């Protein structure tokens, strides 16, 4: 019985993860603040463009990078104005 409950719990977590990915993808707009992990460091970035499963990001080191949606560790509800420049 316990293994059946464990399998059901895993299936539920997978379904929630897939739902969250779809929800995140729908609301991903330029200026959205996100975080991802690169070389064991958390990097903060702003979304410049979202296409399919890939994002073009401007990270905290003023570098443009491309990341897959599933690499994000956090998506903030706040947005920044991209028209302010990169400084």
Backbone as CSV, one residue per row, in Angstrom:
resi,resn,N_x,N_y,N_z,CA_x,CA_y,CA_z,C_x,C_y,C_z
1,UNK,0.806,-1.188,0.000,0.000,0.000,0.000,0.863,1.271,0.000
2,UNK,1.924,1.244,0.764,2.767,2.427,0.872,3.413,2.779,-0.457
3,UNK,3.814,1.777,-1.224,4.461,2.071,-2.501,3.461,2.659,-3.489
4,UNK,2.209,2.218,-3.432,1.174,2.777,-4.294,0.928,4.244,-3.958
5,UNK,0.922,4.572,-2.677,0.756,5.964,-2.253,1.944,6.807,-2.689
6,UNK,3.131,6.244,-2.627,4.331,6.964,-3.054,4.286,7.246,-4.545
7,UNK,3.845,6.275,-5.330,3.733,6.455,-6.780,2.714,7.546,-7.088
8,UNK,1.578,7.523,-6.390,0.554,8.549,-6.592,1.088,9.938,-6.228
9,UNK,1.881,10.015,-5.166,2.461,11.294,-4.756,3.426,11.821,-5.822
10,UNK,4.217,10.933,-6.395,5.156,11.331,-7.448,4.391,11.797,-8.684
11,UNK,3.343,11.080,-9.059,2.534,11.480,-10.217,1.911,12.854,-9.997
12,UNK,1.454,13.117,-8.776,0.875,14.414,-8.454,1.917,15.522,-8.572
13,UNK,3.125,15.284,-8.070,4.193,16.278,-8.161,4.560,16.560,-9.615
14,UNK,4.612,15.525,-10.444,4.918,15.704,-11.866,3.828,16.531,-12.531
15,UNK,2.572,16.244,-12.231,1.455,16.998,-12.812,1.517,18.457,-12.371
16,UNK,1.822,18.704,-11.098,1.930,20.077,-10.611,3.085,20.800,-11.285
17,UNK,4.207,20.112,-11.485,5.362,20.716,-12.146,5.012,21.106,-13.578
18,UNK,4.360,20.215,-14.304,3.969,20.519,-15.686,2.998,21.686,-15.726
19,UNK,2.048,21.726,-14.796,1.092,22.832,-14.736,1.830,24.139,-14.468
20,UNK,2.771,24.112,-13.527,3.525,25.321,-13.202,4.337,25.806,-14.389
21,UNK,4.915,24.887,-15.167,5.668,25.290,-16.348,4.771,25.980,-17.353
22,UNK,3.578,25.449,-17.591,2.649,26.068,-18.521,2.234,27.438,-18.007
23,UNK,1.925,27.538,-16.729,1.518,28.809,-16.134,2.638,29.833,-16.250
24,UNK,3.847,29.435,-15.937,4.992,30.344,-16.023,5.185,30.806,-17.459
25,UNK,5.099,29.886,-18.398,5.317,30.208,-19.803,4.280,31.215,-20.301
26,UNK,3.038,31.071,-19.862,1.976,31.970,-20.303,2.212,33.400,-19.828
27,UNK,2.782,33.574,-18.645,2.952,34.903,-18.072,4.351,35.472,-18.247
28,UNK,5.212,34.789,-18.969,6.573,35.255,-19.170,6.564,36.409,-20.172
29,UNK,6.931,37.594,-19.709,6.951,38.788,-20.550,8.291,39.483,-20.397
30,UNK,8.669,40.306,-21.374,9.906,41.066,-21.226,9.884,41.898,-19.939
31,UNK,10.986,41.846,-19.221,11.110,42.563,-17.960,10.862,41.696,-16.734
32,UNK,10.327,40.492,-16.923,10.098,39.598,-15.795,11.432,39.221,-15.164
33,UNK,11.510,39.308,-13.858,12.743,38.981,-13.135,12.747,37.488,-12.818
34,UNK,13.839,36.819,-13.165,13.969,35.378,-12.950,15.328,35.075,-12.324
35,UNK,15.464,33.857,-11.830,16.743,33.367,-11.319,17.014,31.999,-11.906
36,UNK,18.271,31.718,-12.157,18.694,30.398,-12.606,20.030,30.070,-11.962
37,UNK,20.397,28.812,-11.977,21.646,28.378,-11.351,22.662,28.081,-12.446
38,UNK,23.837,28.683,-12.294,24.919,28.475,-13.248,26.211,28.286,-12.460
39,UNK,26.847,27.159,-12.639,28.097,26.824,-11.951,27.956,27.012,-10.436
40,UNK,26.894,26.459,-9.887,26.606,26.454,-8.454,26.400,27.853,-7.872
41,UNK,26.013,28.817,-8.721,25.696,30.173,-8.264,24.310,30.542,-8.749
42,UNK,23.573,31.265,-7.927,22.264,31.762,-8.326,22.468,33.073,-9.067
43,UNK,21.958,33.135,-10.287,22.109,34.312,-11.138,20.741,34.950,-11.338
44,UNK,20.666,36.240,-11.131,19.433,37.002,-11.335,19.470,37.581,-12.746
45,UNK,18.298,37.591,-13.419,18.242,38.081,-14.793,16.853,38.636,-15.100
46,UNK,16.792,39.402,-16.182,15.516,39.920,-16.673,15.258,39.312,-18.046
47,UNK,14.014,38.946,-18.297,13.638,38.363,-19.583,13.622,39.460,-20.644
48,UNK,14.316,39.212,-21.747,14.276,40.120,-22.890,13.292,39.628,-23.943
49,UNK,13.256,38.294,-24.102,12.403,37.702,-25.136,12.089,36.259,-24.753
50,UNK,10.878,35.832,-25.051,10.462,34.454,-24.788,9.973,33.831,-26.090
51,UNK,10.585,32.724,-26.461,10.188,31.985,-27.658,10.142,30.510,-27.316
52,UNK,9.011,29.886,-27.566,8.831,28.455,-27.314,9.308,28.112,-25.902
53,UNK,10.307,27.276,-25.793,10.822,26.840,-24.487,12.111,27.561,-24.107
54,UNK,12.510,28.579,-24.887,13.768,29.278,-24.621,13.512,30.734,-24.283
55,UNK,14.385,31.259,-23.436,14.313,32.659,-23.038,15.631,33.339,-23.348
56,UNK,15.550,34.564,-23.797,16.750,35.387,-23.937,16.747,36.308,-22.732
57,UNK,17.827,36.241,-21.928,17.895,36.930,-20.650,19.056,37.902,-20.614
58,UNK,18.895,38.964,-19.838,19.986,39.868,-19.512,20.295,39.635,-18.040
59,UNK,21.491,39.063,-17.763,21.780,38.693,-16.378,22.440,39.830,-15.607
60,UNK,22.679,39.587,-14.341,23.219,40.610,-13.440,24.618,41.062,-13.815
61,UNK,25.290,40.322,-14.696,26.626,40.697,-15.165,26.571,41.424,-16.499
62,UNK,25.364,41.890,-16.877,25.115,42.602,-18.137,25.432,41.752,-19.367
63,UNK,25.240,40.454,-19.243,25.448,39.548,-20.372,24.116,38.991,-20.840
64,UNK,23.973,38.905,-22.149,22.783,38.272,-22.698,23.040,36.780,-22.815
65,UNK,22.128,35.993,-22.267,22.246,34.543,-22.312,20.923,33.949,-22.759
66,UNK,20.990,32.752,-23.272,19.793,32.016,-23.663,19.660,30.825,-22.731
67,UNK,18.474,30.663,-22.140,18.238,29.565,-21.209,16.928,28.880,-21.557
68,UNK,16.855,27.606,-21.255,15.590,26.889,-21.389,14.704,27.241,-20.205
69,UNK,13.409,27.199,-20.433,12.439,27.528,-19.399,12.598,26.645,-18.163
70,UNK,12.920,25.373,-18.363,13.025,24.457,-17.219,14.292,24.673,-16.385
71,UNK,15.194,25.537,-16.812,16.401,25.840,-16.023,16.152,26.901,-14.964
72,UNK,15.002,27.566,-15.013,14.724,28.625,-14.047,14.471,28.038,-12.664
73,UNK,15.059,28.661,-11.654,14.825,28.213,-10.285,13.776,29.084,-9.600
74,UNK,13.554,30.297,-10.118,12.551,31.195,-9.536,12.065,32.170,-10.597
75,UNK,10.768,32.461,-10.576,10.178,33.475,-11.442,9.440,34.458,-10.550
76,UNK,9.829,35.711,-10.617,9.217,36.732,-9.781,7.943,37.252,-10.433
77,UNK,7.037,37.723,-9.617,5.824,38.346,-10.131,6.069,39.781,-10.554
78,UNK,7.225,40.326,-10.197,7.520,41.724,-10.533,8.266,41.815,-11.861
79,UNK,8.162,42.990,-12.448,8.852,43.252,-13.716,9.640,44.554,-13.593
80,UNK,10.686,44.656,-14.389,11.446,45.899,-14.441,11.242,46.536,-15.806
81,UNK,11.474,47.833,-15.891,11.326,48.527,-17.162,12.605,48.334,-17.967
82,UNK,12.470,47.756,-19.132,13.642,47.520,-19.967,14.100,48.783,-20.680
83,UNK,13.252,49.790,-20.731,13.597,51.030,-21.426,14.585,51.877,-20.633
84,UNK,14.877,51.508,-19.387,15.776,52.293,-18.549,17.241,52.134,-18.934
85,UNK,17.562,51.177,-19.741,18.947,50.958,-20.115,19.562,49.825,-19.316
86,UNK,20.819,49.540,-19.585,21.474,48.373,-18.978,22.399,48.716,-17.832
87,UNK,22.448,49.935,-17.425,23.352,50.311,-16.337,22.788,50.083,-14.982
